[in-house]
Amino acid sequence: MRLSKRRATTLTRRARHHHRKQRGTLPCLETGGTQVYAYWSCGEGLVVSVHLDTGEVPGDLISPDGTIPIRITVNGACVFSAD
């Protein structure tokens, strides 16, 4: 899947940060119907967790096999990619 520059920009601009509402809630960024959590875990270090099961991911972002393309970078270097 290839997103147009316009579609990618629109999705990025609409990103929302969900503030912690109660103790135990993790920091969350929501964009394009996905939720991305980033937090520190004792014994693990930095954890980044991506949730696609919100029910709000637009159909044009979902591949026929039910997945979405993901690329994770660290300091600009790609460490994971799935199309």
Backbone torsions as a table, in degrees:
resi	resn	phi	psi	omega
1	MET	NA	137.0	175.0
2	ARG	-122.7	123.4	175.6
3	LEU	-85.8	142.2	173.4
4	SER	-70.0	158.7	178.8
5	LYS	-59.5	-40.7	-179.5
6	ARG	-63.0	-45.3	-179.2
7	ARG	-65.4	-43.4	179.8
8	ALA	-63.0	-42.5	179.4
9	THR	-63.9	-42.9	179.3
10	THR	-61.9	-46.6	179.4
11	LEU	-61.9	-41.5	-179.7
12	THR	-66.0	-42.9	-179.6
13	ARG	-65.8	-26.9	-178.7
14	ARG	-88.3	2.9	179.8
15	ALA	-59.6	143.1	179.9
16	ARG	-128.9	141.6	174.9
17	HIS	-97.6	124.8	177.0
18	HIS	-91.9	114.6	179.7
19	HIS	-74.4	151.5	178.0
20	ARG	-64.1	121.2	-179.6
21	LYS	-94.8	-23.7	180.0
22	GLN	-150.9	162.9	180.0
23	ARG	-60.8	136.4	-179.9
24	GLY	95.1	-12.0	176.6
25	THR	-79.5	134.5	-178.4
26	LEU	-90.8	152.8	176.3
27	PRO	-62.5	135.0	-174.3
28	CYS	-137.8	137.3	171.7
29	LEU	-113.8	128.1	178.4
30	GLU	-111.6	128.6	178.0
31	THR	-149.3	132.7	179.4
32	GLY	58.4	30.8	179.3
33	GLY	80.4	-2.9	176.8
34	THR	-96.9	157.3	175.6
35	GLN	-121.3	130.8	-179.4
36	VAL	-121.3	121.4	179.8
37	TYR	-106.3	137.7	175.8
38	ALA	-133.7	123.4	-176.6
39	TYR	-157.7	163.9	178.3
40	TRP	-95.9	135.0	-179.2
41	SER	-123.0	130.6	178.9
42	CYS	-57.1	126.5	178.5
43	GLY	84.8	-12.5	-179.1
44	GLU	-114.7	-35.8	-174.5
45	GLY	97.2	-144.9	-178.1
46	LEU	-77.6	127.4	178.8
47	VAL	-114.3	131.2	173.4
48	VAL	-119.9	120.9	-175.1
49	SER	-122.4	125.5	-177.8
50	VAL	-108.8	127.7	-179.6
51	HIS	-117.9	122.0	-177.8
52	LEU	-105.4	-1.3	-171.9
53	ASP	-94.3	30.5	-178.1
54	THR	-76.3	-18.8	-176.0
55	GLY	81.1	3.7	-176.6
56	GLU	-117.4	9.8	178.9
57	VAL	-75.8	122.4	179.9
58	PRO	-58.5	143.1	-177.2
59	GLY	-57.1	-31.5	-178.6
60	ASP	-72.3	-10.0	178.1
61	LEU	-94.6	-10.5	-176.1
62	ILE	-99.2	128.7	177.8
63	SER	-72.1	161.9	179.1
64	PRO	-55.4	-27.2	179.8
65	ASP	-86.3	6.0	176.2
66	GLY	87.5	8.1	179.8
67	THR	-107.0	171.2	171.2
68	ILE	-126.8	149.4	177.5
69	PRO	-67.2	138.3	179.4
70	ILE	-134.5	136.9	172.6
71	ARG	-132.8	125.6	179.3
72	ILE	-113.5	129.2	179.9
73	THR	-120.3	151.2	172.9
74	VAL	-127.8	119.5	-176.7
75	ASN	52.6	36.7	176.8
76	GLY	88.1	-11.7	179.3
77	ALA	-96.2	131.4	179.3
78	CYS	-69.4	124.8	177.9
79	VAL	-111.3	-12.9	177.0
80	PHE	-156.3	138.4	177.5
81	SER	-147.3	132.6	176.6
82	ALA	-139.7	124.1	179.4
83	ASP	-99.9	NA	NA
